[in-house]
Amino acid sequence: MTIDDDAEAVYHAMKAQAALAEQGLHAEPPSATVSYLPNPASHGAGDITPVRDFKSAIDLIKEASEAIRFAEERSAELEQQLHQVSGRAAEQVKALEIQVAALERRLMKSEERARAAEVRANDAETWLSRLHDTIITSFRRPVMGTDGDA
């Protein structure tokens, strides 16, 4: 039985007693219900002593402590899982950092090779242009004159 069930039982018992009191009747509360109101039939007019059910209170305390213990155990399990997951994540981050560093080194080497290839291509174009100019100037035929000498 939970705390809400106890509260609901008390509410219904109080409601039933109030209805009976309006009719001028007095009823004994059921034995399973905890009554916190004085029983007018068993006490004098000035005696307002609540009836306490210590066994139910102890049962409620046991249930609450068991729920707290279960929550603490679950919390410890979740914390352990968190540490495992965060450890794996840290390992993965470290592996990815190493991979990124290696890829950055490869990129730098590729950029250096690309710059060197660009310099060689520019040199080759320069030499090709010189060779072309030399061929044109060296093998150029003299222009024939109009007088027929050549």
LUMZA-572432 format. One record per residue (C-alpha): z, x, y. Coordinates in steps of 0.02 Angstrom, whole numbers. Each point is the difference from the previous one (the first is absolute). Layout:
<lumgus>
[lumgu [Z; X; Y]]
...
</lumgus>
This chain:
<lumgus>
[lumgu [0; 0; 0]]
[lumgu [-48; 70; 169]]
[lumgu [87; -13; 168]]
[lumgu [-126; -132; 56]]
[lumgu [41; -106; -154]]
[lumgu [186; 13; 40]]
[lumgu [-29; -48; 181]]
[lumgu [-106; -148; -52]]
[lumgu [132; -57; -125]]
[lumgu [136; 10; 133]]
[lumgu [-110; -97; 121]]
[lumgu [-30; -140; -125]]
[lumgu [184; -8; -47]]
[lumgu [51; -12; 183]]
[lumgu [-131; -134; 30]]
[lumgu [61; -100; -149]]
[lumgu [181; 15; 55]]
[lumgu [-45; -55; 177]]
[lumgu [-92; -152; -68]]
[lumgu [147; -47; -109]]
[lumgu [122; 26; 144]]
[lumgu [-101; -122; 106]]
[lumgu [20; -129; -138]]
[lumgu [185; 37; -10]]
[lumgu [-13; 80; -172]]
[lumgu [52; 173; -53]]
[lumgu [-85; 96; -138]]
[lumgu [40; 159; -92]]
[lumgu [-135; 131; 24]]
[lumgu [-95; 43; -159]]
[lumgu [69; 150; -93]]
[lumgu [-162; 100; 17]]
[lumgu [1; -23; 189]]
[lumgu [104; 109; 113]]
[lumgu [86; -104; 132]]
[lumgu [65; 80; 157]]
[lumgu [72; -162; 66]]
[lumgu [174; -59; -38]]
[lumgu [17; -140; -124]]
[lumgu [89; -139; 96]]
[lumgu [65; -81; -160]]
[lumgu [93; 155; -59]]
[lumgu [67; 65; 166]]
[lumgu [101; -69; 140]]
[lumgu [-79; -50; 165]]
[lumgu [39; 166; 87]]
[lumgu [-43; 116; -146]]
[lumgu [-173; 77; 26]]
[lumgu [-14; 135; -134]]
[lumgu [-176; 38; -60]]
[lumgu [-32; 9; -186]]
[lumgu [-66; 170; -47]]
[lumgu [-97; 42; -155]]
[lumgu [31; 186; -23]]
[lumgu [-101; 11; -161]]
[lumgu [-156; -60; 90]]
[lumgu [32; 122; 142]]
[lumgu [18; 144; -123]]
[lumgu [-160; -55; -88]]
[lumgu [-91; -2; 167]]
[lumgu [67; 174; 41]]
[lumgu [-59; 63; -170]]
[lumgu [-173; -75; 28]]
[lumgu [-10; 75; 174]]
[lumgu [55; 172; -60]]
[lumgu [-126; -9; -142]]
[lumgu [-138; -46; 123]]
[lumgu [52; 145; 113]]
[lumgu [4; 120; -148]]
[lumgu [-174; -59; -55]]
[lumgu [-66; 22; 178]]
[lumgu [73; 176; 8]]
[lumgu [-79; 46; -167]]
[lumgu [-168; -69; 56]]
[lumgu [17; 94; 164]]
[lumgu [33; 162; -94]]
[lumgu [-153; -31; -112]]
[lumgu [-109; -35; 152]]
[lumgu [66; 156; 87]]
[lumgu [-42; 105; -152]]
[lumgu [-176; -74; -6]]
[lumgu [-17; 36; 187]]
[lumgu [44; 183; -28]]
[lumgu [-125; 13; -142]]
[lumgu [-139; -81; 100]]
[lumgu [36; 104; 154]]
[lumgu [4; 159; -107]]
[lumgu [-170; -42; -74]]
[lumgu [-67; -42; 172]]
[lumgu [62; 167; 68]]
[lumgu [-85; 92; -144]]
[lumgu [-162; -93; 32]]
[lumgu [9; 37; 186]]
[lumgu [26; 185; -37]]
[lumgu [-148; 2; -120]]
[lumgu [-108; -87; 128]]
[lumgu [52; 123; 135]]
[lumgu [-50; 145; -113]]
[lumgu [-166; -86; -35]]
[lumgu [-32; -30; 185]]
[lumgu [40; 182; 40]]
[lumgu [-124; 58; -133]]
[lumgu [-133; -118; 66]]
[lumgu [30; 63; 178]]
[lumgu [-26; 179; -60]]
[lumgu [-161; -50; -87]]
[lumgu [-58; -90; 158]]
[lumgu [33; 154; 107]]
[lumgu [-97; 110; -121]]
[lumgu [-144; -125; -1]]
[lumgu [-2; -4; 190]]
[lumgu [-4; 191; 5]]
[lumgu [-146; 2; -123]]
[lumgu [-90; -132; 102]]
[lumgu [22; 103; 160]]
[lumgu [-62; 157; -88]]
[lumgu [-151; -96; -68]]
[lumgu [-36; -65; 174]]
[lumgu [4; 177; 71]]
[lumgu [-118; 61; -139]]
[lumgu [-117; -148; 31]]
[lumgu [-5; 41; 187]]
[lumgu [-37; 184; -40]]
[lumgu [-136; -51; -122]]
[lumgu [-80; -114; 131]]
[lumgu [6; 142; 127]]
[lumgu [-83; 122; -120]]
[lumgu [-126; -130; -55]]
[lumgu [-47; -30; 181]]
[lumgu [-20; 188; 30]]
[lumgu [-104; 19; -157]]
[lumgu [-111; -144; 54]]
[lumgu [-23; 75; 173]]
[lumgu [-40; 171; -76]]
[lumgu [-129; -73; -119]]
[lumgu [-83; -99; 137]]
[lumgu [-8; 148; 119]]
[lumgu [-51; 129; -131]]
[lumgu [-136; -97; -88]]
[lumgu [-72; -88; 148]]
[lumgu [-185; 26; 13]]
[lumgu [-65; 52; 163]]
[lumgu [-85; -138; 91]]
[lumgu [-185; 23; -2]]
[lumgu [-81; 23; 163]]
[lumgu [-150; -96; 60]]
[lumgu [-116; 152; -3]]
[lumgu [0; 6; -191]]
[lumgu [99; 163; -25]]
[lumgu [125; 0; -134]]
</lumgus>
